[in-house]
Amino acid sequence: MSSPIQSPILKLLHQIDAGVTIYEPFLRTPEKLREFDDTVARLQEMERLGLINRLFIQTRTHSGEERIDMVMVIGGLTDEGRRMLQHNEA
């Protein structure tokens, strides 16, 4: 029996629940930067939905363009985030 495909938000909930709190674009290729931008957008949506407590976002200017360089999840999952995680594990 294969495990169900998880949405990107559920994947992030699992990561945060496991203690991952810092997200950075380790490789600066265009593809990896797009993936990081997608992750940042999902984390910001999760904060808006009340699934995580708070985000700290660090930006850096590179080649005259300001980019998000690092995102830290402060406080981990909220009760709502834990409920969503538990509901989707059942």
Buried (B, 14 or more C-beta within 10 A) or exposed (E): EEEEEEEEBBEBBBBBBEEEBEBEBEEEEEEEBEEBEEBBEBBBBBBEEEBBBEBEBEEEEEEEEEBBBBBBBEEBBBEEBBEBBEEBEE
